[in-house]
Amino acid sequence: MLTDFEILLVDRDELEFLAAEISFKGQRLCQIYREEIDGKRGNLVIEFLQDLYVIAHDVKMIMSLQNFNLVVEQAKNSIDAEPLLNT
């Protein structure tokens, strides 16, 4: 279900652009962001997160590929609509 996903726009210090962070059932899953090439938007990158933030209950990371693709597209559209940071 698409309601199992959440997209947050986050500002990472090392990036010139906002990143879209995707969570699944409350657990952070990945961040999507654009590389910077000479101050311009470069290629999209997806970084799957392996960090210390784990919610209290186990989340089985099993999801519909179709729904995941839809959420990734929504995240991409969100970051493409954002201007450069620190300009």
N, C-alpha and C positions, 0 to 999 in steps of 0.2 A: 504494500500500500504506500502511496506517495506520502501519506500522513506520518509514516515512520521516519521520514527524512526531514532535516532542517538545514537551511543554508544561512550562514552568517557571513557578512563581509568583515574581514579583519585586516588590521594594519600591521604588517610585519616590518620591523625596523630596517631590515636589510633589503626591502623591496621598494621600488618607486611606485608600484601599483598596489591597489587593494587585492587581497586574496579572498576567495570564496571558500569557506570551510563547510564541509558537509558532515553532518552527524547522522547516525542511523540508530534509532531507538535510544537517543540520548548519549550514545558513545561517539566520540570524534572518530571519523573515518579517514578523511583526506582533505587536502587543500589544493585548490586549483588557482594558478596565477600565471601571469605573463612574464616572461623574461624581459629584461630591459636591454635594448640594443641601441646605443647612442641616444638615449633619452626617449626612444620610441618603443611602442609595444612590439614585443617579439613573439616567439612561439609560446603556445600554451603548455604548461607543465602541470602534471598531477603528482602530488606527493602523498603517499599513504603514510599515515601517522602511526608511529609506535612510541608512545610516550607514557608518562606516569599517570596521566589522567584516565582512570578507569572507574566507571560507575559501580555502585554497590552490588548490583546484580549482574549475572552473566548475560551478555548479549550475543546470541548466535548470529554471526555475520553472514547470514544466508538471506539473499534478497533477489527479487526479480531483476533480471538483466535489463529488461525494458524500462522498468521504473528507475533503475540506477542511471541508465542512459538519459532519461528525461530529466532527472535531477542534475546531472552533469551539464546538460544543455542549458538548464535554467541558471546554474551557477556561472557558466561561461557568459551568458547574456548579461548577468548582473555585473560582472567585472568589466565587460566590454563597455558598459554604459557609464562607468566611473572615469573621472578625469585623472590625470597624473597627480600623484601626491608630491609634496615638497617643492612645488613650483611657484 
